[in-house]
């Protein structure tokens, strides 16, 4: 993969820890050019064991369109192009909608959704000009089959799933492809206090939801997914002629997706007569 033909320039958000850091390390090991955004570029440099000729660490406020635009311009200035954009930055937010404040919900949408849109909006002109490129948006299995206690998080990830499905259609004529990744539980720091926010307000009545929430949080460090394998598969998609539009990762994600599809199929069939009865 180190041949000139296979050398690509990658723009990766949320790169200083977790899956983002796994991606950056593997890409650098493959001799790829990597522009990596983080709220803490120093931590990124430390985590990748020093500076690399092929690494451009960037402080970027993903919620600020101008900041994203500048980061992409600096990437093109250094490497000449952007072949792959990976929207990895995001965090979990737990609590019932009644408990979550307006500010908590809006902040989660700013990073998980609008940050992703800001990158897409500003990277597409470069990709359209070259009539090639691949955009990888990391959603979650919660963006297809959500679970109790994480309504706002599911809302952000459903948004990422939906926008990617349409994006893939919109940019096909330019030779650009898009993939949405729907991971289950992977053994990263996603469940620690730096990557997940629980509503400040607690309503005692939500006992079932709180129990389910705690069961998930207790999986920290015990998740079944290997982030290195996930990163390798994501990287592989960018070298495929026809990359998948949906990439579901993890046996737990497969089970949740399968159960959702089966339930939806039964509901559709059971309500078929009612559904079609509204036609003229």
C-alpha positions, 0 to 999 in steps of 0.5 A: 500500500506504500506505492505512490498509486496507493498513497492517499491524503486523509482528513480525520476528525477526533483523532487524539484518542479511541477509534480516531487514534487507531485510524491515525496510527494505522494510516501513518504505518501505511505511509499515508498522508494524514491531517488529524483534527483534535481539541488537543493536538499536543495529546495527538502528537504524544500519542503518535510518539512524536512528529511525523513528516506525513502527519498534520495535527490541527486544532479544529473547532468542528462546530465552527464552519470557518475553523473547519474550512481553514483546517481543510485549506491547510491540509490541501496546502501541505499535501495538495489534495484530500482523498478521504475524509473520516468524520469520527469526532463525537461523544455519547449523551445519556438521559431521558429527553425530559432530563436533558437541557436544551444546551446539552442536546444542542451541544451534542448536535453541534459536534455529532451532526453539524461538525460532520456537515461542516466537514462535508460541506467544505471538503466536497469542493476539493473532491468535486474538482478532482472527480474522486474522493471518499467520505466516511461518517461514523455513526453508531448502531444506535443510529439504526437500532437505538436503546433506552436511555440514549434518545438524544444520542440516537437522534444525532446518530440517526441523523448521521446515518440518514444524511450519509445515505442521501449524500452517497446518492447526491455525489455519485455523479462526481465519482465520490463515494460515501460510507456510514459506519455503524459500530457496536461496542468497541474497547475504546475510551468511549464510555469514560467520562471524557467521551460520554455526558449524562444529563445533569438533571436526574428524575427518580421516576426513570428507574428502568431507563437508569438501570439499562444506562448503568448496565451499558456504562459498566461495560467500559473496558469489557466491550467485545469489539477490537478497535484496531480491527475496526480501523483496518476495515474502515481504511480498507473501504477507501481502497475499494472500487465499490465501497459499502454504503453501510458498514456495520461492525461488531457481533452486537451491532449485527444482532441489534440490526438483525432484530430491528430489521425483523421487527420492522418487517413484521410491523410492515406486513401486519399493518399493510392493509392500513398503510395502503388504505390511504391511497386514492 
